[in-house]
Amino acid sequence: MLSEVAVAGIYLPPFFVYACIALPVFLGVRFVITRAGVMRHVWHPALFEFALSLCLVSVLVLYV
C-alpha cells in the first residue's frame, strides 16, 4: 500500500501518484482505441474516456 509521498517538502496523497502513473497508460490506450476505430462507435466519447481513466486508476489502486 502506498502512503503519502513527499515532493519538495509537500506531502502528496497516494491518489495523485496513482493518477500521474495512469496518465501515460491512458494516453497510450486512447491512441490505440482511436486508431482501431472504436471511438466511432461510442455514443459519448468524453464520457467513455473519463470512465476509461477511472478504470485505469482503480486498477492501479487495487493491484499496486
Secondary structure as UniProt FT lines:
FT   STRAND          5..7
FT   TURN            8..9
FT   STRAND          10..12
FT   HELIX           14..36
FT   HELIX           38..41
FT   HELIX           45..63
//
